[in-house]
């Protein structure tokens, strides 16, 4: 990012400084695509929310279908979308309920931001095949998975830099072919207005190249032991395939609000619901869509681990959690 600030000029300007900035921006674009194994196009955005808005509002489709457990940003971007419920028995979207996708953009999360679970149709790698065979396009929100696990096969993917150690306020929409989107004018090949954030793009590329699961301060064994410790003194909600860096943890008696206050005083930053809406202290719409009873949802917090989280911090949190139970 320091390099980006030194180079900075408007990458769309035709003068020499602008051309230098453009070259650096395009280099970052290619590095990000290479790090993610993506062979399509990439549009830089201000984050995942904007990328979702572009996909849901500029895709050349007649309908929009979203799963009931999507992030609030999806519902804000497409308030009139058709909603497919979560099937608790199948632990995922019921593909039969999804039905015909002709002329539709189908939006689903790769990993849920509140529970850290992936929908089983992704695990079986069948959802993309289902959507495509029925004439639809698949949009996958990979905010929680990019840079951590292999990305799914889809027509559009959404990523957020700060979720894998990059800068805040930077993200991207990966699109298989620009022909899938209506141009919006301005920058980014005409698909996004606003001057490109060169330092942010360079920071995102650097974070992806530097970070992988082998570079995390904790190992898979550390995170597995941490999950087991949480299970001993509470419950970990797992409505699907469980990742090892986000957990929805249920306290036996204490409310989520009380837990946030107590844990904050102990030096731990946790949330109730998604980080973007946790300040409201309202019941989680996502947990409701997962079929979690009201009394359980009221005692549920989200615990997220990052690349810099240490084994010692996991042990301290497990001890703090045990002391509150």
N, C-alpha and C positions, 0 to 999 in steps of 0.2 A: 504494500500500500504506500510506503514511503517513496518507492520508485514511481508509483502512479501520480503522487502529488508533485514530484519533481518534474515529471513529463507533462503535467496536466495542461491541456488545451482542449477546446471542443473537438472531439473526434470527427465531427461532421464538417469542420471548417476546411477549406481548400488550401490554406497557407501551410508553410513548412511545418510549423509547430502542430497544427491540426493533423497533418499527415503522419507525424511521429506518434501522436496519440492514437490515431486510427490503427496504425500498425501494431501498437501494443495491445489495443483492444481486441483486434482480430486474433492475435497470438493467444490471448487469454481465452477467447472463445474456443479455439481449437484445442487448447490444453484441457479445458473443462470437458469438452466432448470426449477427448481421448481418455481422460481419467474415469469417465462414467461408461465408456464403451458405447457411446451414442453416435450413430452415423447420419442422423438427420440434421435439422437446423436448430439454432439456439437463439432465443430472444432474451436479452438481459432485461430484468425488471427491478423494481424496488423491493421485491420480496415475493413470498408465496401467494399472498392475498392478491396482489396485482396480476401475477401470472394466472391465477385461477380466474380472475375477472376477464382477462383477455381471452382465455380459452373458452369460457362459458358464454361470452357475449359476442365474440368475433368468429367463432367456428361456423362454417357453412353447413348448418344443419337446420332441420325443421323443429326438432324437439330436444329437450334436455332432460336426462334422467339421472338422479343422484341417489345414493344410498342414504338411509335415515341416520347413519352414524357419522356423516361427514362433519368436517370442521365448520364452524359458523360462517367462515369466509365464503364457503360454497353457497350457503343459503342466502347470504347477502348479495352475492353476485348473480344468483339465479333464483329469485324468490318464487317464481312461477313454475319451477321444474317439477316433473313427476318424481315422486319419492318411492323408492323400493324399500320395504321393511327388512330389518335384520331377522334372520331365522335362527332362533336360539338352538334348535335341535341340530341344524346343519352347521352352526357356528360361522355363518357367512350370509351373503346375499343368496336368496333362493333363485337360481337361474330360471326356473320355470316361472316364478313370479315376475322376473325381469322381462321375460317373454320376447316379443318382437322388438328389435332395436332399429328397424329401418328408419333412416333419416334422422337418427338420434345421436347425440353425444352423451355417453354414459360416464359419469364421474364417480370414482371410488378411491378411498385411501388405500395406500399400500400397508402402512402401519397406522393404527389409530393413535391420535395424539394424547388421549386421556388414559388408555388402558395398555398401550404398547402391544396390542394384538393385531395380527394380520388375518384377513378373511381367508377362510379355507379355499375358496375358488382360486386364490392366488397361489397358495401352496401347491395345489394340484395343477396349476398353470392352465386352467380351462376357461377363465373368464374372457380373455382376449379372443380366443377362438370362438366362443359363443357369440360375442358382440359382432365380430367381423362376419361370421357366417350369416348373420341376420341383418346385415347392411348398416351397421352402426360404427361409430368411432369411439375409441376408449381413451379417456383422460384419467390419469392416475396421479393423485397427490402423494409425492414421494418426499415430502418435507422431513419426515421422521426417519426415513430409510436411506436416502442418498448419502453416499460416503460411508455407509455402514454395512449394507447387504446388497446383493446383486439386484439391479432394478428389473422390473417386469417388462415384458414386451407390450408396448402400447403405442397409440398414435400420438399422444401428447403426455409429457411428464412435467411435473412441477417440483422445483427444488428451492431450498432456502439456505443461504450460505451459513447463517449463524448456527444452524443445527449441526454442522460438522466442523465447527471451529473457525469459520470465516467471519467476515464483518456483518454487523446488523444492517438492515436496510438494503440488502442485495439478494437477488434471487434470479431465477430464470424459468422460462417456459421452453421446454424442448418439444419441438413439433416435427413430425416425420416429413412433412412437406408443407411449404408455405401456401400451397394451393388449398389447404384445408381451412385457411383463415381469410377473412375479409381484411384488406389493408385499412389502417387507421390513420395514415399520414404521419409525418414527422420523421423520427429516427428508426433505428433498428430495422433496416430494409423497408421502412414504411409501415411497420406493424406495431410501433409504440411511439407515442409522443414523449418529448422530454429528452434533454441532453443526457448522454450515457455517463454512468458513474465509473470512470476508468479506475480510480484507486480501489473501488469495491470489487470490480471485475477481476483485477489482478490479485486482490486478497482472496477471493473465492477460488481462483485457480490454484494459488499457493496452498490453501488449506486442503483442497482435495488431493493434491500431490503429496503433501506431507503426512496426511492422516489416513490411517486404516486401523483395523482392529488390532493389528500387531503393535501399533504405536500407542495404544491406550495404556493408562497407568494401571488399569485392572485387567485381569485375564478373565476368560470365560468361567473358570473355576471360582474366581473371587465373586463374580456376579451371581453365579448359581448358588453359592453358599449364602450370599446376602438374601436372595429370594427365599431360601429355606428358612433363614432366621426370621424374616417377616412373617412367613407362614406359621411359625411356632407360636407367635403371639398375636395373630390376627388372621386376616384372609387376603389373598391376592386374587383379584378378579381377572379371569383369563377367558373371555368370550371369543376364543379363536387361538391361533398359533401365537405363543408368547415370545416376544423379543427379550433381550437381556439388559435393556437400558431404560425402559419405562415401565413402571408398575402402578396399578391402581390398588391401593392398600386400604382395607377396611378395619377400623378400630372396633373392638367388642362393644364399647359403650360411648366413647367420647365423640362429640360432633366434629365435623370437619373444621368449622370455624374455631373451635377451641384448640384443636390440634395445630392449626396454622399459627395461632398465637403462642402456644407452648413451645412448639418446635422452633419458631423464629427466635424466641428468647434463648434457646439452646444453641443458636447459630446455624440452623438448618433452613434453607429456602425451599419450601414445597408449595404446592398449589392445590386448589380444589377445582376440578374441571380443567379446561385448556388454559394455558398461560394467558391467552388473549382475552379471556372472559372471566378469569378466576376472581378478579377484583369485585365482581358483582355479588358474589356469595349466593347466587341463585342456584336452584337445583340444576344439575348438569343435564342438558338436553340429550347429550350423547349416552349417558348412563341410562336415562329413561328409554331411549331407543334400543339399547341393549337388553332391556327388560329387567334392569336392576330395581328391586323394590325401593320405595321412597325412603324407608328407614335405614336401608343399607347405603344408599346413595348419600344420605345426610351424614354418614360416618366415613366417607371415602375421600382419601387424598391421593394426589398424584406425586410419585417420587421418580425423578429423572436423573440418570447418571450421564456424565459427560466424559469426553476423552481425558480430562485432567483430574477426574475424581479418583482418589487414592484408596487403596485397601483399608488404610487406617480410618479414612472418613466413613467408609461403609461400616466398619466395626463400631465407630462412635455412634452412627445413626441407629444401628441395630440395638445398641445398648440404651440409647435414648428412647427408642420405640418400646423396648421391653419395660423401661421404668414407668412409662405412661400407661401400660396395660396392666 
